[in-house]
Amino acid sequence: MCVKITGSINKNGMVLDFVDAKQAIQLELDELDHRLLLPAVSPRMVIASAGANTTIAFDGKSYSIPASDVVLLPLPAITAEMLAKYLHTKLAARFPGFKIVARVAETCSAAAEYGENGSGGTS
């Protein structure tokens, strides 16, 4: 993930303290890292809590995964585009008044970004 934060230079000669930005980004990523990301509003999946597990029914198959290994995101699908938009929204809430662009890469040559530049996009 790559994040671009722009804004006016403050009285300390910075747009934003890098330490604050890094901590906020890391907090958001720590919630997702090493966990199965599931789209909570997917029209194709049925996701339910079953005790200590999360059950998923998808494409005629069912799965049971420890709930502690799962993150339900308020998205219709888990794609680079949707993750970029989700992370942008989370970071924009932490840093009101700044322009934020979030970029999520699938591979070295394929990424999606979403932000204050007026649109989402892929490359």
TORFI-450853 format. One record per atom (N, C-alpha, C): residue number from 1; residue in one letter; atom name; x, y, z. Coordinates in pm, whole numbers. Last residue first. Layout:
BEGIN
+-----+--------+-------+--------+--------+--------+
| num | residu | atome |     px |     py |     pz |
+-----+--------+-------+--------+--------+--------+
| NUM |      A |    CA |      X |      Y |      Z |
...
+-----+--------+-------+--------+--------+--------+
This chain:
BEGIN
+-----+--------+-------+--------+--------+--------+
| num | residu | atome |     px |     py |     pz |
+-----+--------+-------+--------+--------+--------+
| 123 |      S |     N |   -398 |     68 |  -1268 |
| 123 |      S |    CA |   -285 |     70 |  -1362 |
| 123 |      S |     C |   -224 |    -68 |  -1368 |
| 122 |      T |     N |   -706 |    238 |  -1202 |
| 122 |      T |    CA |   -620 |    120 |  -1197 |
| 122 |      T |     C |   -505 |    140 |  -1294 |
| 121 |      G |     N |   -885 |    468 |   -989 |
| 121 |      G |    CA |   -824 |    423 |  -1114 |
| 121 |      G |     C |   -741 |    300 |  -1093 |
| 120 |      G |     N |  -1123 |    713 |   -891 |
| 120 |      G |    CA |  -1046 |    592 |   -862 |
| 120 |      G |     C |   -986 |    548 |   -994 |
| 119 |      S |     N |  -1109 |   1073 |   -873 |
| 119 |      S |    CA |  -1155 |    944 |   -924 |
| 119 |      S |     C |  -1075 |    829 |   -865 |
| 118 |      G |     N |  -1019 |   1309 |   -761 |
| 118 |      G |    CA |  -1143 |   1311 |   -836 |
| 118 |      G |     C |  -1190 |   1177 |   -887 |
| 117 |      N |     N |   -811 |   1301 |   -597 |
| 117 |      N |    CA |   -784 |   1351 |   -732 |
| 117 |      N |     C |   -906 |   1344 |   -821 |
| 116 |      E |     N |   -852 |   1185 |   -355 |
| 116 |      E |    CA |   -899 |   1322 |   -372 |
| 116 |      E |     C |   -868 |   1381 |   -510 |
| 115 |      G |     N |   -882 |    836 |   -446 |
| 115 |      G |    CA |   -854 |    951 |   -363 |
| 115 |      G |     C |   -908 |   1082 |   -412 |
| 114 |      Y |     N |   -735 |    528 |   -517 |
| 114 |      Y |    CA |   -858 |    601 |   -494 |
| 114 |      Y |     C |   -825 |    721 |   -409 |
| 113 |      E |     N |   -585 |    286 |   -734 |
| 113 |      E |    CA |   -578 |    397 |   -639 |
| 113 |      E |     C |   -711 |    470 |   -634 |
| 112 |      A |     N |   -436 |    -29 |   -791 |
| 112 |      A |    CA |   -554 |     56 |   -799 |
| 112 |      A |     C |   -537 |    167 |   -698 |
| 111 |      A |     N |   -199 |   -210 |   -996 |
| 111 |      A |    CA |   -241 |   -144 |   -873 |
| 111 |      A |     C |   -367 |    -63 |   -899 |
| 110 |      A |     N |     49 |   -408 |  -1126 |
| 110 |      A |    CA |    -96 |   -387 |  -1125 |
| 110 |      A |     C |   -137 |   -329 |   -990 |
| 109 |      S |     N |    316 |   -474 |  -1110 |
| 109 |      S |    CA |    272 |   -395 |  -1225 |
| 109 |      S |     C |    122 |   -370 |  -1230 |
| 108 |      C |     N |    354 |   -620 |   -882 |
| 108 |      C |    CA |    447 |   -510 |   -909 |
| 108 |      C |     C |    398 |   -420 |  -1021 |
| 107 |      T |     N |     13 |   -665 |   -772 |
| 107 |      T |    CA |    143 |   -717 |   -815 |
| 107 |      T |     C |    233 |   -596 |   -838 |
| 106 |      E |     N |   -171 |   -511 |   -641 |
| 106 |      E |    CA |   -191 |   -656 |   -646 |
| 106 |      E |     C |    -62 |   -726 |   -681 |
| 105 |      A |     N |   -159 |   -226 |   -434 |
| 105 |      A |    CA |   -100 |   -303 |   -544 |
| 105 |      A |     C |   -133 |   -450 |   -530 |
| 104 |      V |     N |   -335 |     58 |   -369 |
| 104 |      V |    CA |   -319 |    -81 |   -328 |
| 104 |      V |     C |   -271 |   -159 |   -450 |
| 103 |      R |     N |   -328 |    385 |   -254 |
| 103 |      R |    CA |   -294 |    297 |   -366 |
| 103 |      R |     C |   -268 |    157 |   -311 |
| 102 |      A |     N |   -505 |    673 |   -172 |
| 102 |      A |    CA |   -460 |    541 |   -127 |
| 102 |      A |     C |   -440 |    453 |   -250 |
| 101 |      V |     N |   -472 |   1009 |   -114 |
| 101 |      V |    CA |   -483 |    910 |   -221 |
| 101 |      V |     C |   -426 |    780 |   -165 |
| 100 |      I |     N |   -612 |   1296 |     35 |
| 100 |      I |    CA |   -549 |   1164 |     53 |
| 100 |      I |     C |   -576 |   1078 |    -69 |
|  99 |      K |     N |   -587 |   1616 |    156 |
|  99 |      K |    CA |   -620 |   1535 |     39 |
|  99 |      K |     C |   -541 |   1406 |     49 |
|  98 |      F |     N |   -717 |   1719 |    473 |
|  98 |      F |    CA |   -604 |   1682 |    388 |
|  98 |      F |     C |   -657 |   1606 |    267 |
|  97 |      G |     N |   -944 |   1752 |    621 |
|  97 |      G |    CA |   -880 |   1872 |    569 |
|  97 |      G |     C |   -759 |   1844 |    481 |
|  96 |      P |     N |   -896 |   1485 |    854 |
|  96 |      P |    CA |   -985 |   1577 |    782 |
|  96 |      P |     C |   -908 |   1702 |    737 |
|  95 |      F |     N |   -771 |   1214 |    907 |
|  95 |      F |    CA |   -702 |   1337 |    869 |
|  95 |      F |     C |   -792 |   1431 |    789 |
|  94 |      R |     N |   -945 |   1008 |    959 |
|  94 |      R |    CA |   -841 |   1037 |   1058 |
|  94 |      R |     C |   -774 |   1173 |   1033 |
|  93 |      A |     N |  -1099 |   1003 |    729 |
|  93 |      A |    CA |  -1166 |   1031 |    856 |
|  93 |      A |     C |  -1064 |   1066 |    965 |
|  92 |      A |     N |   -905 |    928 |    547 |
|  92 |      A |    CA |   -964 |   1062 |    533 |
|  92 |      A |     C |  -1037 |   1100 |    662 |
|  91 |      L |     N |   -864 |    663 |    626 |
|  91 |      L |    CA |   -759 |    763 |    649 |
|  91 |      L |     C |   -812 |    905 |    637 |
|  90 |      K |     N |  -1109 |    543 |    548 |
|  90 |      K |    CA |  -1061 |    534 |    686 |
|  90 |      K |     C |   -958 |    642 |    717 |
|  89 |      T |     N |  -1111 |    603 |    272 |
|  89 |      T |    CA |  -1219 |    651 |    360 |
|  89 |      T |     C |  -1175 |    650 |    506 |
|  88 |      H |     N |   -883 |    463 |    186 |
|  88 |      H |    CA |   -894 |    608 |    168 |
|  88 |      H |     C |   -997 |    666 |    265 |
|  87 |      L |     N |   -961 |    201 |    240 |
|  87 |      L |    CA |   -852 |    261 |    317 |
|  87 |      L |     C |   -849 |    413 |    303 |
|  86 |      Y |     N |  -1174 |    179 |     50 |
|  86 |      Y |    CA |  -1197 |    156 |    193 |
|  86 |      Y |     C |  -1088 |    224 |    278 |
|  85 |      K |     N |  -1037 |    223 |   -194 |
|  85 |      K |    CA |  -1145 |    314 |   -152 |
|  85 |      K |     C |  -1171 |    301 |     -2 |
|  84 |      A |     N |   -861 |      3 |   -187 |
|  84 |      A |    CA |   -808 |    140 |   -195 |
|  84 |      A |     C |   -914 |    241 |   -149 |
|  83 |      L |     N |  -1045 |   -207 |   -185 |
|  83 |      L |    CA |   -958 |   -188 |    -70 |
|  83 |      L |     C |   -897 |    -47 |    -70 |
|  82 |      M |     N |  -1161 |   -178 |   -440 |
|  82 |      M |    CA |  -1245 |   -164 |   -321 |
|  82 |      M |     C |  -1160 |   -140 |   -195 |
|  81 |      E |     N |   -932 |   -225 |   -600 |
|  81 |      E |    CA |  -1008 |   -100 |   -611 |
|  81 |      E |     C |  -1091 |    -74 |   -485 |
|  80 |      A |     N |   -858 |   -481 |   -532 |
|  80 |      A |    CA |   -764 |   -372 |   -506 |
|  80 |      A |     C |   -838 |   -238 |   -508 |
|  79 |      T |     N |  -1141 |   -639 |   -376 |
|  79 |      T |    CA |  -1057 |   -611 |   -492 |
|  79 |      T |     C |   -961 |   -500 |   -453 |
|  78 |      I |     N |  -1381 |   -802 |   -248 |
|  78 |      I |    CA |  -1245 |   -769 |   -203 |
|  78 |      I |     C |  -1158 |   -760 |   -328 |
|  77 |      A |     N |  -1712 |   -663 |   -261 |
|  77 |      A |    CA |  -1608 |   -754 |   -311 |
|  77 |      A |     C |  -1474 |   -710 |   -255 |
|  76 |      P |     N |  -1873 |   -490 |   -124 |
|  76 |      P |    CA |  -1939 |   -594 |   -202 |
|  76 |      P |     C |  -1841 |   -698 |   -257 |
|  75 |      L |     N |  -1788 |   -411 |    220 |
|  75 |      L |    CA |  -1764 |   -401 |     76 |
|  75 |      L |     C |  -1840 |   -511 |      3 |
|  74 |      P |     N |  -1706 |   -377 |    501 |
|  74 |      P |    CA |  -1835 |   -333 |    444 |
|  74 |      P |     C |  -1824 |   -308 |    293 |
|  73 |      L |     N |  -1536 |   -677 |    594 |
|  73 |      L |    CA |  -1530 |   -538 |    548 |
|  73 |      L |     C |  -1662 |   -500 |    483 |
|  72 |      L |     N |  -1441 |   -884 |    845 |
|  72 |      L |    CA |  -1553 |   -852 |    756 |
|  72 |      L |     C |  -1546 |   -705 |    722 |
|  71 |      V |     N |  -1167 |  -1080 |    888 |
|  71 |      V |    CA |  -1212 |   -941 |    898 |
|  71 |      V |     C |  -1324 |   -924 |    797 |
|  70 |      V |     N |  -1054 |  -1369 |   1065 |
|  70 |      V |    CA |  -1139 |  -1309 |    963 |
|  70 |      V |     C |  -1165 |  -1161 |    993 |
|  69 |      D |     N |   -941 |  -1503 |   1271 |
|  69 |      D |    CA |   -862 |  -1496 |   1148 |
|  69 |      D |     C |   -936 |  -1423 |   1035 |
|  68 |      S |     N |  -1127 |  -1523 |   1469 |
|  68 |      S |    CA |  -1013 |  -1433 |   1494 |
|  68 |      S |     C |   -924 |  -1417 |   1371 |
|  67 |      A |     N |  -1296 |  -1723 |   1378 |
|  67 |      A |    CA |  -1339 |  -1583 |   1367 |
|  67 |      A |     C |  -1224 |  -1486 |   1388 |
|  66 |      P |     N |  -1170 |  -1987 |   1185 |
|  66 |      P |    CA |  -1170 |  -1921 |   1315 |
|  66 |      P |     C |  -1201 |  -1771 |   1300 |
|  65 |      I |     N |  -1403 |  -2094 |    938 |
|  65 |      I |    CA |  -1271 |  -2037 |    967 |
|  65 |      I |     C |  -1276 |  -1975 |   1106 |
|  64 |      S |     N |  -1553 |  -2303 |    715 |
|  64 |      S |    CA |  -1558 |  -2259 |    854 |
|  64 |      S |     C |  -1416 |  -2219 |    893 |
|  63 |      Y |     N |  -1741 |  -2308 |    412 |
|  63 |      Y |    CA |  -1613 |  -2303 |    482 |
|  63 |      Y |     C |  -1637 |  -2257 |    625 |
|  62 |      S |     N |  -1907 |  -2465 |    138 |
|  62 |      S |    CA |  -1909 |  -2394 |    266 |
|  62 |      S |     C |  -1775 |  -2411 |    337 |
|  61 |      K |     N |  -2022 |  -2421 |   -201 |
|  61 |      K |    CA |  -1931 |  -2479 |   -102 |
|  61 |      K |     C |  -1946 |  -2401 |     28 |
|  60 |      G |     N |  -2172 |  -2285 |   -389 |
|  60 |      G |    CA |  -2207 |  -2423 |   -360 |
|  60 |      G |     C |  -2117 |  -2493 |   -258 |
|  59 |      D |     N |  -2061 |  -2026 |   -380 |
|  59 |      D |    CA |  -2050 |  -2108 |   -500 |
|  59 |      D |     C |  -2072 |  -2257 |   -473 |
|  58 |      F |     N |  -2035 |  -2016 |    -36 |
|  58 |      F |    CA |  -2003 |  -1948 |   -162 |
|  58 |      F |     C |  -1991 |  -2051 |   -273 |
|  57 |      A |     N |  -2059 |  -1946 |    298 |
|  57 |      A |    CA |  -2116 |  -2028 |    191 |
|  57 |      A |     C |  -2098 |  -1951 |     62 |
|  56 |      I |     N |  -1875 |  -1945 |    587 |
|  56 |      I |    CA |  -1892 |  -1880 |    457 |
|  56 |      I |     C |  -1951 |  -1982 |    361 |
|  55 |      T |     N |  -1857 |  -1879 |    933 |
|  55 |      T |    CA |  -1889 |  -1972 |    824 |
|  55 |      T |     C |  -1918 |  -1892 |    698 |
|  54 |      T |     N |  -1628 |  -1835 |   1185 |
|  54 |      T |    CA |  -1706 |  -1766 |   1084 |
|  54 |      T |     C |  -1732 |  -1866 |    973 |
|  53 |      N |     N |  -1622 |  -1956 |   1526 |
|  53 |      N |    CA |  -1590 |  -1959 |   1384 |
|  53 |      N |     C |  -1678 |  -1867 |   1303 |
|  52 |      A |     N |  -1710 |  -1976 |   1780 |
|  52 |      A |    CA |  -1577 |  -1918 |   1763 |
|  52 |      A |     C |  -1534 |  -1913 |   1616 |
|  51 |      G |     N |  -2037 |  -1959 |   1675 |
|  51 |      G |    CA |  -1950 |  -1975 |   1790 |
|  51 |      G |     C |  -1819 |  -1903 |   1769 |
|  50 |      A |     N |  -2062 |  -1856 |   1386 |
|  50 |      A |    CA |  -2100 |  -1985 |   1443 |
|  50 |      A |     C |  -2006 |  -2015 |   1559 |
|  49 |      S |     N |  -2180 |  -1601 |   1180 |
|  49 |      S |    CA |  -2100 |  -1634 |   1297 |
|  49 |      S |     C |  -2154 |  -1765 |   1354 |
|  48 |      A |     N |  -2175 |  -1600 |    820 |
|  48 |      A |    CA |  -2243 |  -1605 |    950 |
|  48 |      A |     C |  -2142 |  -1637 |   1059 |
|  47 |      I |     N |  -2237 |  -1513 |    489 |
|  47 |      I |    CA |  -2138 |  -1517 |    596 |
|  47 |      I |     C |  -2212 |  -1511 |    729 |
|  46 |      V |     N |  -2276 |  -1598 |    168 |
|  46 |      V |    CA |  -2352 |  -1594 |    292 |
|  46 |      V |     C |  -2250 |  -1615 |    404 |
|  45 |      M |     N |  -2209 |  -1425 |   -137 |
|  45 |      M |    CA |  -2164 |  -1502 |    -20 |
|  45 |      M |     C |  -2264 |  -1490 |     93 |
|  44 |      R |     N |  -2301 |  -1260 |   -335 |
|  44 |      R |    CA |  -2270 |  -1398 |   -372 |
|  44 |      R |     C |  -2228 |  -1485 |   -255 |
|  43 |      P |     N |  -2324 |  -1000 |   -260 |
|  43 |      P |    CA |  -2448 |  -1068 |   -297 |
|  43 |      P |     C |  -2427 |  -1218 |   -326 |
|  42 |      S |     N |  -2144 |   -885 |     17 |
|  42 |      S |    CA |  -2138 |   -955 |   -110 |
|  42 |      S |     C |  -2273 |  -1020 |   -140 |
|  41 |      V |     N |  -2092 |   -738 |    245 |
|  41 |      V |    CA |  -2215 |   -710 |    168 |
|  41 |      V |     C |  -2211 |   -772 |     28 |
|  40 |      A |     N |  -1848 |   -820 |    348 |
|  40 |      A |    CA |  -1969 |   -837 |    430 |
|  40 |      A |     C |  -2098 |   -815 |    352 |
|  39 |      P |     N |  -1595 |   -986 |    209 |
|  39 |      P |    CA |  -1688 |   -879 |    176 |
|  39 |      P |     C |  -1822 |   -899 |    247 |
|  38 |      L |     N |  -1308 |  -1059 |    410 |
|  38 |      L |    CA |  -1433 |  -1103 |    348 |
|  38 |      L |     C |  -1525 |   -985 |    323 |
|  37 |      L |     N |   -979 |  -1146 |    448 |
|  37 |      L |    CA |  -1069 |  -1033 |    427 |
|  37 |      L |     C |  -1192 |  -1082 |    352 |
|  36 |      L |     N |   -803 |  -1317 |    683 |
|  36 |      L |    CA |   -885 |  -1336 |    564 |
|  36 |      L |     C |   -985 |  -1221 |    556 |
|  35 |      R |     N |   -491 |  -1176 |    787 |
|  35 |      R |    CA |   -628 |  -1220 |    814 |
|  35 |      R |     C |   -701 |  -1235 |    682 |
|  34 |      H |     N |   -250 |  -1040 |    772 |
|  34 |      H |    CA |   -251 |  -1183 |    807 |
|  34 |      H |     C |   -389 |  -1233 |    847 |
|  33 |      D |     N |   -387 |   -718 |    828 |
|  33 |      D |    CA |   -270 |   -801 |    799 |
|  33 |      D |     C |   -284 |   -943 |    854 |
|  32 |      L |     N |   -592 |   -554 |    916 |
|  32 |      L |    CA |   -614 |   -640 |    799 |
|  32 |      L |     C |   -505 |   -746 |    779 |
|  31 |      E |     N |   -506 |   -404 |   1127 |
|  31 |      E |    CA |   -638 |   -466 |   1138 |
|  31 |      E |     C |   -660 |   -571 |   1028 |
|  30 |      D |     N |   -271 |   -296 |   1030 |
|  30 |      D |    CA |   -262 |   -402 |   1131 |
|  30 |      D |     C |   -396 |   -474 |   1148 |
|  29 |      L |     N |   -364 |    -89 |    869 |
|  29 |      L |    CA |   -310 |   -210 |    806 |
|  29 |      L |     C |   -301 |   -326 |    904 |
|  28 |      E |     N |   -441 |    101 |   1062 |
|  28 |      E |    CA |   -539 |     48 |    966 |
|  28 |      E |     C |   -491 |    -83 |    905 |
|  27 |      L |     N |   -194 |    145 |   1190 |
|  27 |      L |    CA |   -310 |     98 |   1266 |
|  27 |      L |     C |   -415 |     37 |   1174 |
|  26 |      Q |     N |    -39 |    248 |    978 |
|  26 |      Q |    CA |     -6 |    118 |   1036 |
|  26 |      Q |     C |   -122 |     61 |   1117 |
|  25 |      I |     N |   -162 |    496 |    941 |
|  25 |      I |    CA |   -163 |    397 |    832 |
|  25 |      I |     C |   -136 |    258 |    888 |
|  24 |      A |     N |   -102 |    615 |   1188 |
|  24 |      A |    CA |   -241 |    597 |   1145 |
|  24 |      A |     C |   -253 |    492 |   1036 |
|  23 |      Q |     N |    181 |    616 |   1184 |
|  23 |      Q |    CA |    107 |    544 |   1289 |
|  23 |      Q |     C |    -36 |    516 |   1247 |
|  22 |      K |     N |    233 |    780 |    961 |
|  22 |      K |    CA |    278 |    641 |    962 |
|  22 |      K |     C |    202 |    559 |   1066 |
|  21 |      A |     N |    125 |   1026 |   1047 |
|  21 |      A |    CA |     72 |    958 |    928 |
|  21 |      A |     C |    108 |    810 |    930 |
|  20 |      D |     N |    286 |   1081 |   1271 |
|  20 |      D |    CA |    140 |   1068 |   1285 |
|  20 |      D |     C |     80 |    992 |   1168 |
|  19 |      V |     N |    538 |   1095 |   1146 |
|  19 |      V |    CA |    515 |    996 |   1251 |
|  19 |      V |     C |    364 |    973 |   1269 |
|  18 |      F |     N |    513 |   1315 |    977 |
|  18 |      F |    CA |    525 |   1182 |    918 |
|  18 |      F |     C |    497 |   1073 |   1022 |
|  17 |      D |     N |    288 |   1571 |   1023 |
|  17 |      D |    CA |    400 |   1500 |   1085 |
|  17 |      D |     C |    401 |   1357 |   1034 |
|  16 |      L |     N |    210 |   1745 |    728 |
|  16 |      L |    CA |    164 |   1657 |    836 |
|  16 |      L |     C |    286 |   1589 |    893 |
|  15 |      V |     N |    346 |   1949 |    602 |
|  15 |      V |    CA |    205 |   1927 |    570 |
|  15 |      V |     C |    142 |   1849 |    684 |
|  14 |      M |     N |    565 |   2166 |    786 |
|  14 |      M |    CA |    527 |   2034 |    733 |
|  14 |      M |     C |    381 |   2037 |    690 |
|  13 |      G |     N |    639 |   2387 |    931 |
|  13 |      G |    CA |    705 |   2364 |    803 |
|  13 |      G |     C |    674 |   2229 |    740 |
|  12 |      N |     N |    494 |   2447 |   1148 |
|  12 |      N |    CA |    615 |   2369 |   1172 |
|  12 |      N |     C |    691 |   2337 |   1043 |
|  11 |      K |     N |    265 |   2561 |   1051 |
|  11 |      K |    CA |    363 |   2650 |   1116 |
|  11 |      K |     C |    495 |   2579 |   1147 |
|  10 |      N |     N |    212 |   2367 |    742 |
|  10 |      N |    CA |    174 |   2426 |    870 |
|  10 |      N |     C |    287 |   2510 |    930 |
|   9 |      I |     N |    122 |   2371 |    406 |
|   9 |      I |    CA |    233 |   2361 |    500 |
|   9 |      I |     C |    194 |   2434 |    628 |
|   8 |      S |     N |   -178 |   2204 |    303 |
|   8 |      S |    CA |    -98 |   2325 |    322 |
|   8 |      S |     C |     13 |   2299 |    422 |
|   7 |      G |     N |   -159 |   1877 |    148 |
|   7 |      G |    CA |   -228 |   1985 |    218 |
|   7 |      G |     C |   -137 |   2105 |    227 |
|   6 |      T |     N |   -168 |   1525 |     93 |
|   6 |      T |    CA |   -130 |   1661 |     56 |
|   6 |      T |     C |   -215 |   1762 |    132 |
|   5 |      I |     N |    -49 |   1204 |     99 |
|   5 |      I |    CA |   -126 |   1302 |    176 |
|   5 |      I |     C |    -76 |   1440 |    137 |
|   4 |      K |     N |    -62 |    888 |    -33 |
|   4 |      K |    CA |    -16 |   1024 |    -60 |
|   4 |      K |     C |   -108 |   1119 |     16 |
|   3 |      V |     N |     39 |    560 |     31 |
|   3 |      V |    CA |    -54 |    668 |     64 |
|   3 |      V |     C |     12 |    801 |     32 |
|   2 |      C |     N |     41 |    225 |    -69 |
|   2 |      C |    CA |    109 |    354 |    -75 |
|   2 |      C |     C |      3 |    461 |    -47 |
|   1 |      M |     N |     84 |   -117 |      0 |
|   1 |      M |    CA |      0 |      0 |      0 |
|   1 |      M |     C |     88 |    123 |      0 |
+-----+--------+-------+--------+--------+--------+
